[in-house]
Amino acid sequence: MTDRPKTSLPKVTPARNQLAPRAWSPPAGAQVVPLRIGETLDVVQAPGIIGKAMLALGSTPVPHIVAPEDDVVYWLLPRGAASRRPWPWARISRYVTVRTGITEFGIPGTDLSDGPGPHWAHPPGWMGGHVADEWLTEDLAVCTLVHLGPPAQRCELCSEPLWPGDGVHVALSCSPLEARPGTSLRVHRECARARGLTPRPGGSRL
């Protein structure tokens, strides 16, 4: 994984409406303050390279928290927001983690916008607000694809994320899913085994 974001990301002028609650704001000052956020906010965690890429993309209207010592970045979401769009978040879950149920989290003060410790990284043209919305996943999907790898697809038997390299093709002569006879499905190996389906010979792993 490179330490520098690729420059091929498109430049996008921030245009998406800020749908996230704007009432919440971090504490004033230049200290990292442990705050009880469990009933208000969830935390989205990603590798540091994704934070740099998101700034280069330029379409996310809120800042993120940079934790240089751990080389990770965080966005804040309203509590439960990610559950409103479960699949878009699930398909990038190899790279991005939605941390729910955190009772206390260290929030940098508003004056911390640089430095060796945790601080805020603001997007170009920032107009206020520190809490993202569930559509954050769209920008994260672009950046993780460029820097970390492709998203998951759905397993066609269990509908859970199926990652590249983890699946097999199975041929159905008569599908309970109302597929046409002879349809080939891409599924988890475990799902194929549970249904008594034999992976297609030759290049069955995808």
N, C-alpha and C positions, 0 to 999 in steps of 0.2 A: 504494500500500500504506500503510495507516494505521500510526501509531506506537503506538496504544493498542488492546489487545485488546477485542473486542466483549464485552459483558456477557451475551449471550444463551446462552453455553455453560452446560450443566447443571452444577450442583455435584454432585460424586460423592465419596462417602466412600471413601478408599483401602481396597480389599477384596481386590484381586488378590494372590495369593500371590507372594512375592518368590522367583522361580525362579532368578535370576542368582546366580553365585558371590559369596559374601559375604567370602571370604578376602582378596580384593584390596582395598586401601585406598590413598588418596593419601598423599603424604608429610605428616608433621606440620609445623606452622609456618605462616608467613605469606609464603612465597615461591613463585613459579612455578618448578617444577623440571622440566627436560627429562628424561623417562624413556623408556627403551627398552621399547616395548609391542608391538613387531611380532609376537612369538610368542604374545601373550596376549590382546590387545584389538584391536578395530576401533573406528572413530570414526564416529558419525552426525552429520552437519552439517545445520543448518537455519537459516533467517533468524531474527533476534532476536524478531520478533513471535510466532513459533511457541513459543519458550521461555516467553513471558509467557502465551500461551494455554494451554499445557500445565499451568502452575501453577494457572491459573484452573479448568481442567478437574478437576484434583485426583486423578486416578486412576493416575498414574504414580508408583510407590513410591520412585524413586531421584532424586537431584538431577542437574542438568545443569551444564555449564560455560558461563558467559557470557563472551563476548569483546566488550566494548562498542566497542572501536575499529573492529572489522570488522562490528559489528551481526549477529553470528552466535552460535549456541549449539551445544553439542556434548553428545552422550550417549556413554557408553562401552558397548560390547557385547563379550561373549566372542568371541574370534576365530572367525569363520565362522558365527556364530549367525544372521545374516540369510539365509544360504544355505539354512537349513532351511525358510524360508517365502519363496521367491523372488518369487512373484507379488504378495503384499501389499506388498512393498517396491518392486517394479517399478512398480506402479500409482501411486505417489506420487513417483517418481524425478525428476519435473520440479521438485519443491519440496524434496526431501530427498535428501542424498547419503550413501551408505555408503562410507566411505573405508577400504579394506582395504590391507594391506601397508605401513602407516605404521611406520617403524622407530623414530622418536623423536617424542614429543609433549609439549608443555608442560602439566604438570598443576599446578593450584593446590594449595597446601597446605591442610590441613583448617581452618586459621584464617581463610582467605580466603572470606568469605561476603558481601562487599560491596566496593564501591570502583570506581575508574575503570579498573582493570586486570582481567585474567581472574580470575574467582572462581566459587564454587559457588552455585547457586540451589537451595534445598532445598524440596521439596513440603510442603504442610501435613501434619502428623502423621508426618513422616519418622521411621523407626525403625531407621535404619542401612543400610549398603550403598551403593555408588557405581556399580555395574555393572547395567545394564538387561538385559532378555532380548529375544528376537525378537518378543515380543508388544507391544513398544513401538510397532510400526507401527500397531496399532489406534488408539491415542490420537493418534498423528501424523496418521492419516487423517482423524480428526474435526476436528482443528485446521487442517489444510491446506485442507480443504473450506470451512470457515468464512472463513478469512482469505486464501487464495491462489487457490483454484479447485478444480474437480472433478477427481477422479482419472481415470486412463486406463481404457479398456476394452480387452479383447483384440481384436486384429485376427482376424477369423474365417477368415483364410487362413494367417497365419504365427504367430499367438498372441503376437506381441510387443505392447507397449503402443501403444494408439491413442488419441491425445489429442483432446479436443473441438476441432473446427475443422480437423482434419487428415485426416479420413476421407472416403470416398465410399461410396454405396450402389451395389451391383451386383445385377442380377437374374439368377438362374440358372434356365435351363429344365430342366437336369438336373444336379444337383450331385454332384460326386465325394465330398462330405461326407455323402451320404445325406440331404440336405435334400429336402423336398417340391418337386416341380416349381413353378417360379415364386417360390421363396424369395428374399427380398432379404437380402443380407449387407452388413455394414458392415466395410470393409477399408481398408488403406492404398492410396493411389492407385498406388504402385509395385507393390504386390501384384496389383492389378487389371490393371495393364499387363502384368506378367509372365505372367499367366494368360490374356491376351487377352480380358479382360472389359471391357465398356463401361459406364462409370458411368451411372446413370439420369439422364436429362435433367431439368433443373429442380431446383435445390436439392440438387445431388449432393454438395456439400461440407458436412460436418457439424461 
